[in-house]
Amino acid sequence: MKRGLFTLSAVALFSLTCAVAQAQTKWDLAAAYPASNFHTENLTKFAADVDQATGGKLKITVHANAALFKANEIKRAVQGGQAPIGEVLLANFENENPIYGADGIPFLATSYADAKRLLDAQRPVLDKLLASQNMKLLYSVAWPSQGIYSKKELASVADLKGIKWRAYSPATAKIAELVGAQPVTIQAAELSQAMATGVVEAMMTSSSTGYDSKIYESIKNFYDLQAWLPKNAVIVNRKAFDALDKPTQDALAAAAAAAEKRGWALSQEKTAFYMKGLEDKGMKIHKPSPKLAQDMRQVGDVMLSDWLKKSGADGEAIVSAYRKSAPAAK
């Protein structure tokens, strides 16, 4: 009798264990940046929030520094279902669809407030585009503003002619073309080695990437142009999302909303930290000369005009909505 009870208890325990295992969903999140980067720190907190809010039903493991997929492979992996969730730099995919490059246009949105308004204007079109590719946007967070890192000092864009220029997106490749630099495609995880070996002599990127990638070890000049604030987006495979029950979907959405708010605040707060960190490591922080600033704004004007032609009615709608949302001048 006791043996029978033991057998029944064992069966019940096994069944319960199976039920729990079936109820729990595990997602691997592909990320391109180091664990110490604020985007990745925000992802880790997001994953912990989801775990807590779902009572462990949905567990997300963050794979930092392109450990799961390279930066330029993450979107395709999520779209095709090889990874259920991932973080991408939207501007990297402008060649696929111009809408992804809205926040890579120099001097269209140059502050956090402007970048947030641009995201709000872009989101309806972006949601539709991602849905057509079997994906869903969970949240998006801006990088600190972009400036120029250069081995030599710059007075104007003429000083960039022929220089080996890191191009990490279609926008930065286009800048290279317009200023006469030589574009070299280098992803964030490979940047330190590229600089150490002289493959890269100049680039446009954020103070965050400059600090994380130890650009100061090879390049000593940073021109604080505040040209634009590109955004990372956390995207999820639509089928993976739809497979979750409604309470889990709601918990995921709530955690994403919190991560977006926290991420924007963190990005803004860390800007001063990164700039000081670069300076402490020997980087010269330059205010761009009037000529350099004017030259780069002309580059931005050309790029905006080209982007509007490529993006058509959707692009016009985004820029129009963005400009209409600007606060009235006092």
Disulfide bonds with the S-S distance in Angstrom:
none
